[in-house]
Amino acid sequence: MKNRLEVAKELLTEDGSIWINIDNNESHYLNVLLDSIFERKNFIADVIWNHTKQSKNDERFFSRHYNHLLVYAKNKDSLDFYDLPRTEKDNINYKNPDNDPKGLWRAGDVRSPNLRPSLKFDIEAPDGSVISPPKNGWRWSKESIEKKIETGEIIFKPGNTNIIRKIYLSEQSGRTPENIWYSEDTGTTREANSELKSLFGTSIFSTPKPEKLIKRIIQLATKNNDIVLDFFMGSGTTQAVAHKMRRRFIGIEQMDYITDVSIPRLRKVIEGEQGGVSNDVNWQGGGSFVYAELHSLNEEYLQAIQDCSSTETLEHVIDKMKTSAYLNFKVDLDKVTTQDENFKSLSLAEQKKCLSKC
């Protein structure tokens, strides 16, 4: 894991971030490892993902309902991070009881979060009464508050007992994400299994990720045409969602199921499949991807050795290996020939075994 994380850091852009899903058995160890590689100053969040709605009665002590999403930046000062789109639920507290021409608003905090003696002063209400400052002082200077009163951004409560700051809905571009993600918004492992079953008739993964979870991560961390890298591609959920959201992507997988699951899934995405987040992002299909396999450096020589039916054909393979094979640094192939008496004394099977170890 350490080597992969070091490579991931090198590949990240200066404004990029890395998101790692892990359960609570190893999360604290991984947190320390990430601190050592990305530095503690670049830690962004430990997001709690509520990945199941089902209680597990076979657990001895606690039924675990969450996983961790550890988030680090390549460089926190340069990080690109985006708000979530606002929903009706986010806007429910915005009203307009005084018919303000600027539209819907909600009351914002007027208190300083920290003790500020210089911001502790009385405010005179329109009826001449005096409003005392809160314990830590006001959030702004006296001059700023007077200006906000003039513009209508700050008004007086009925009875002139306090002041109210108006936060207008029209000035809110998005919503800052919380560090607890509930299954209603980001899906569950069971939903992820259902998504795979709808595509392939079965789910061959024990802990797949729902498309809604990946969608939220991509919303927060990227913009259109950015590159998303997942070096544990698995069922291809990250790549599928990235494609639907018009991001470029790279997926890496060393298991053989990439040709049975990951690639077919991306083909279905291009064809316009309507599962997962397709409706949310208005996905209609299209696009393309390139699939490539890493060339196995010595695989062809291993196969050629096994195909040899005589010492003579084996000698031809040895000659080719001397010029282009990637060998163990301890091996001097020039000393290994079919003319060597020790080598000649071996059976063909033993000669093959010897060469295969080179």
C-alpha positions in Angstrom: 0.0 0.0 0.0 2.8 2.4 0.9 4.3 2.1 -2.6 1.0 2.7 -4.3 0.3 5.7 -2.3 3.7 7.2 -3.1 3.0 6.7 -6.8 -0.5 8.2 -6.4 1.0 11.3 -4.8 3.4 11.7 -7.8 0.5 11.3 -10.2 -1.8 13.8 -8.5 -2.0 17.4 -9.9 -1.1 20.2 -7.4 -4.9 20.9 -7.1 -5.9 17.3 -6.8 -7.0 15.1 -3.9 -7.0 11.4 -3.0 -10.1 9.6 -1.5 -9.7 6.2 0.1 -12.5 4.0 1.4 -11.6 1.7 4.3 -13.3 0.1 7.3 -12.5 0.9 10.9 -10.3 -2.2 11.3 -7.4 -0.5 9.5 -8.5 3.2 9.1 -6.3 4.5 12.0 -3.2 2.7 10.6 -3.9 4.1 7.1 -4.4 7.5 8.6 -0.9 7.5 10.0 0.6 6.1 6.8 -1.2 8.9 4.8 0.1 11.5 7.2 3.7 10.3 6.5 3.3 10.4 2.8 1.0 13.4 2.1 1.9 15.2 5.4 -0.6 16.0 8.2 -1.1 19.6 6.9 -2.7 18.2 3.8 -5.4 16.2 5.6 -8.8 17.3 4.5 -11.4 15.0 6.2 -12.3 11.7 7.6 -15.8 11.2 6.1 -18.1 8.7 7.7 -20.1 6.8 5.1 -23.2 5.1 6.4 -23.0 2.1 4.0 -25.8 -0.1 5.3 -29.3 0.2 6.8 -29.3 -3.4 8.0 -28.3 -4.4 11.6 -25.9 -7.4 11.9 -27.0 -9.6 14.8 -24.0 -11.8 14.3 -21.6 -9.1 15.5 -20.5 -9.7 19.1 -20.4 -6.1 20.3 -21.6 -3.5 17.8 -23.3 -3.7 14.5 -21.1 -1.6 12.2 -22.9 0.7 9.9 -20.2 2.9 8.5 -16.9 3.0 6.6 -14.3 5.8 6.5 -13.4 7.9 3.5 -10.0 9.4 4.2 -9.4 12.5 2.1 -6.0 14.2 1.5 -4.8 16.9 -0.8 -1.6 16.9 -2.8 -1.3 20.6 -1.7 -4.0 21.9 0.5 -3.3 25.5 -0.4 -3.9 24.7 -4.1 -6.7 22.3 -3.7 -9.7 22.6 -6.0 -12.8 21.7 -4.0 -16.4 22.3 -5.0 -19.7 22.8 -3.2 -22.6 20.3 -3.5 -25.6 21.5 -5.4 -28.4 22.8 -3.2 -31.6 20.8 -2.7 -35.1 21.6 -1.5 -34.1 20.3 1.9 -31.2 22.7 2.0 -33.5 25.7 1.3 -36.4 24.8 3.6 -35.4 27.4 6.2 -35.4 30.3 3.8 -38.5 32.5 4.1 -39.4 36.1 3.3 -41.8 37.3 6.1 -41.0 41.0 5.5 -41.3 40.9 1.7 -37.7 41.8 1.2 -37.2 42.6 -2.5 -34.0 40.5 -2.5 -36.1 37.4 -1.9 -35.9 34.5 0.5 -33.6 34.7 3.5 -32.7 33.0 6.8 -31.3 34.4 10.0 -27.5 34.1 10.3 -25.3 34.2 13.4 -24.2 37.7 14.5 -21.9 36.4 17.3 -18.2 36.2 17.1 -17.1 32.5 17.3 -14.1 33.6 19.5 -13.6 36.1 22.2 -13.0 39.5 20.6 -12.9 42.3 23.3 -12.6 44.9 20.5 -16.0 43.8 19.1 -17.8 44.1 22.4 -19.9 47.3 22.2 -23.6 48.3 22.6 -25.9 48.8 19.7 -28.7 51.5 19.9 -32.1 50.3 18.6 -34.5 52.5 16.7 -36.6 53.1 19.8 -33.5 54.3 21.7 -33.1 51.1 23.7 -29.6 49.5 24.0 -28.7 46.0 22.9 -25.8 44.5 24.8 -23.1 42.5 22.9 -23.0 38.7 23.1 -20.4 37.0 25.4 -17.6 36.9 22.7 -18.6 40.1 21.0 -20.2 40.8 17.7 -19.0 39.2 14.4 -18.2 42.6 12.8 -17.0 46.1 13.8 -19.4 48.8 14.8 -18.9 50.5 11.4 -19.7 47.3 9.5 -22.8 46.7 11.5 -24.1 50.2 11.0 -23.5 49.8 7.2 -25.3 46.5 7.2 -28.3 48.1 9.0 -28.4 50.8 6.4 -28.5 48.3 3.5 -31.1 46.1 5.3 -28.7 43.1 5.6 -29.1 43.5 9.4 -32.5 44.1 11.0 -33.8 44.4 14.5 -35.9 41.7 16.2 -39.4 42.5 17.2 -39.2 44.4 20.5 -35.7 45.5 19.6 -34.2 42.8 21.8 -31.4 41.8 19.3 -30.3 42.1 15.7 -30.7 39.6 12.9 -28.4 39.1 9.9 -30.1 38.1 6.7 -28.5 35.4 4.6 -30.1 35.5 1.1 -30.8 32.3 -0.8 -30.0 34.1 -4.1 -26.4 34.6 -2.8 -25.9 30.9 -2.0 -24.2 29.1 -4.9 -24.0 25.6 -3.3 -23.7 23.7 0.0 -20.6 22.9 2.0 -20.6 19.1 2.5 -20.8 17.5 6.0 -18.4 14.8 7.1 -21.2 12.3 7.7 -22.8 10.9 4.6 -26.1 9.1 5.1 -27.2 6.2 2.9 -30.2 8.1 1.7 -27.8 10.5 -0.2 -24.9 8.3 -1.0 -26.3 4.8 -1.3 -25.5 1.5 0.4 -23.5 -1.7 -0.4 -26.8 -3.5 -1.0 -27.8 -0.9 -3.6 -24.4 -1.3 -5.3 -25.0 -5.0 -5.5 -28.4 -4.4 -7.0 -26.8 -2.1 -9.6 -24.4 -4.9 -10.6 -27.2 -7.5 -10.7 -29.2 -5.3 -13.0 -26.3 -5.2 -15.4 -25.0 -8.8 -15.2 -27.6 -10.8 -13.4 -25.3 -11.4 -10.5 -22.9 -9.5 -8.2 -19.5 -11.1 -7.9 -18.1 -8.5 -5.5 -18.7 -8.5 -1.8 -18.3 -4.8 -1.1 -19.0 -2.8 -4.3 -19.6 0.9 -4.1 -22.9 2.5 -5.1 -22.8 5.0 -8.0 -24.3 7.7 -5.8 -21.2 7.6 -3.5 -18.8 8.0 -6.4 -21.0 10.7 -7.9 -20.7 12.8 -4.7 -16.9 12.4 -4.5 -16.5 13.4 -8.2 -18.8 16.4 -7.6 -16.7 17.6 -4.8 -13.2 16.9 -6.2 -13.4 17.5 -9.9 -14.9 19.5 -12.8 -15.7 18.6 -16.3 -12.8 17.0 -18.3 -10.7 16.4 -15.2 -8.9 13.0 -15.0 -10.1 10.5 -12.3 -7.7 7.7 -11.5 -8.8 4.5 -9.7 -6.0 1.9 -9.3 -8.4 -0.7 -7.8 -10.8 -0.7 -10.7 -12.9 -3.7 -9.5 -16.3 -3.6 -11.1 -15.7 -0.3 -12.8 -18.1 1.9 -10.8 -15.7 4.8 -10.6 -15.0 4.7 -14.3 -18.7 4.3 -15.1 -19.8 7.3 -13.0 -16.8 9.4 -14.2 -17.9 8.8 -17.8 -21.5 9.7 -17.1 -20.3 12.9 -15.5 -18.1 13.8 -18.4 -14.8 13.3 -16.7 -11.8 11.5 -18.2 -10.7 8.5 -16.3 -8.0 5.9 -15.9 -8.8 2.5 -14.4 -6.2 -0.1 -13.4 -6.9 -3.7 -12.5 -4.7 -6.8 -12.3 -7.4 -9.4 -12.0 -8.9 -11.3 -15.0 -12.5 -10.2 -14.3 -11.7 -6.9 -16.0 -12.6 -8.5 -19.3 -15.8 -10.1 -17.9 -17.1 -7.2 -15.8 -15.3 -3.9 -16.0 -15.0 -3.6 -19.7 -18.6 -4.9 -20.5 -19.9 -2.4 -17.9 -18.3 0.5 -19.6 -19.6 -0.7 -23.0 -23.1 -0.6 -21.4 -22.5 2.9 -20.2 -21.6 4.0 -23.7 -24.7 2.3 -25.0 -26.7 4.5 -22.6 -27.7 2.2 -19.7 -30.0 4.0 -17.3 -29.0 2.5 -13.9 -27.2 4.1 -11.0 -26.9 7.9 -11.4 -27.9 8.0 -15.1 -31.1 9.9 -14.5 -29.5 12.3 -12.0 -26.9 13.4 -14.5 -29.2 13.1 -17.6 -26.9 10.4 -19.1 -27.9 9.4 -22.7 -24.9 7.4 -23.7 -21.9 8.1 -26.0 -18.2 8.5 -25.7 -15.4 5.9 -25.9 -12.6 4.4 -24.0 -9.3 2.6 -24.7 -8.5 -0.7 -23.2 -4.9 -2.0 -23.0 -3.0 -4.8 -21.3 0.5 -4.4 -20.0 2.9 -6.6 -22.0 4.3 -9.4 -19.8 8.0 -8.9 -20.3 9.1 -12.5 -20.2 5.8 -14.3 -20.7 6.6 -15.1 -24.3 9.9 -16.7 -23.4 8.3 -18.8 -20.7 5.8 -20.1 -23.2 8.6 -20.7 -25.8 10.6 -22.7 -23.3 7.6 -24.9 -22.5 6.9 -25.4 -26.2 10.4 -26.7 -26.9 10.5 -30.4 -27.9 14.3 -30.8 -28.1 17.6 -29.3 -26.9 18.2 -27.8 -30.3 15.0 -25.7 -30.2 15.8 -24.7 -26.6 19.1 -23.4 -27.8 17.4 -21.0 -30.2 15.2 -19.7 -27.4 18.4 -19.1 -25.3 19.9 -17.1 -28.1 16.9 -14.8 -28.2 16.8 -14.5 -24.5 20.4 -13.2 -24.5 19.4 -10.2 -26.6 15.9 -9.1 -25.3 14.8 -10.9 -22.2 14.6 -9.3 -18.8 16.6 -11.6 -16.6 17.4 -12.1 -12.9 20.5 -9.9 -12.2 22.2 -12.9 -10.7 22.1 -14.8 -13.9 24.9 -14.8 -16.5 23.1 -16.4 -19.5 26.3 -16.4 -21.6 27.4 -19.2 -19.3 24.2 -21.2 -19.8 24.3 -22.9 -23.1 23.4 -26.3 -24.5 27.1 -27.0 -24.9 27.8 -26.6 -21.2 28.5 -30.1 -19.8 26.5 -29.5 -16.6 23.5 -28.2 -18.5 23.8 -30.9 -21.1 23.6 -33.6 -18.4 20.2 -32.4 -17.4 17.0 -33.8 -18.9 15.0 -31.6 -21.2 12.4 -31.0 -18.5 15.2 -30.0 -16.0 16.7 -27.7 -18.6 13.3 -26.0 -19.1 12.9 -25.6 -15.3 16.4 -24.1 -15.0 15.8 -21.6 -17.8 12.4 -20.7 -16.4 14.1 -19.4 -13.3 16.3 -17.0 -15.2 
